[in-house]
Amino acid sequence: MTDGWDEPTSYGYDYGSGAVRVFARNSGMFYLSATHESNEMMKRLARRMESEGTWDQTAYNEEQFYPAHGTHATVGVTSRVMNYLCNLNSKTFFRFVREDKDLLHGYRPLSLHVNYHPEKPQRMVDLHAWYHGGESKLEDKAGIYKWNGGEGSRLATECKAAVRPGPPQATKPLIQQVLLAQKAEWGGIKWIEFGADGTLNTPWGKGKWGDASSHKRPNTLYAEFIGVMHLLSFTGSTYESTRCSDGEHVRGSLAKPGQS
């Protein structure tokens, strides 16, 4: 499998001044024929992994590309790069295939390796749901759309932009409503407590809160604690919290007067 995302990056292109450039072949997805040459390559890679501080993919590519020189002999393998749209890497999918409806709905890839993104398990779950769980019929509501083309989720980017630094503005009706209640239950757990200075006390630790309302998300607050950001969208005295890291939802409501 290639780390490239189009024909030039996958199969090589003129880099100028007599140089040819090609993106790495990925050591997470490959097939070996049972030949003497491939056996020699695997034995050499095993020795290098035991004795060198190199990355396995670096060594994997070096043994295919580096020519014989000095006392260094090549292992003699020949290689063929798999079609970059049939055996996808995650950059090809999330940057290009996902954004092209003809590609997205036109075929099903043979394999898809989540190699470009750190949220591997979470993206794998959403990709499986897209291709095998019927989510392809949901279009933009499907899980594959919550991720950025690069690192992180689109929601996390939205959350970061929504945060307004400083104490909550008590002149806004939603802020007034929250400060009047002073506290709220969170998924049935009591209580999270809102301070007028923007401090937040929760059963899991201290945090901060404030206004995060926007045209897309009116009547919304942010709440951050134990290093995780949440967006709380209010309807009356009830809210739905969306965890920015993975989109998980929790429902809650503001305390009624006299509740303890």
BELMOUR-V684659 format. One record per run of one state. SS is the DSSP state (~ for helix, > for strand, _ for the rest). FROM is the first residue (numbers start at 0). TO is the last residue. Records with the same first field share a line. If there is no record, write none. Layout:
BEGIN
SS = FROM-TO / FROM-TO
END
This chain:
BEGIN
_ = 0-0 / 2-5 / 11-11 / 16-17 / 21-23 / 25-34 / 51-54 / 65-67 / 69-70 / 72-85 / 97-99 / 106-109 / 113-118 / 132-133 / 137-137 / 141-141 / 147-151 / 162-171 / 181-181 / 186-187 / 194-197 / 202-203 / 211-218 / 225-226 / 235-236 / 243-247 / 254-259
> = 1-1 / 12-15 / 18-20 / 24-24 / 68-68 / 71-71 / 86-88 / 110-112 / 146-146 / 152-152 / 182-185 / 188-193 / 198-201 / 204-210 / 219-224 / 227-234 / 237-242 / 248-253
~ = 6-10 / 35-50 / 55-64 / 89-96 / 100-105 / 119-131 / 134-136 / 138-140 / 142-145 / 153-161 / 172-180
END
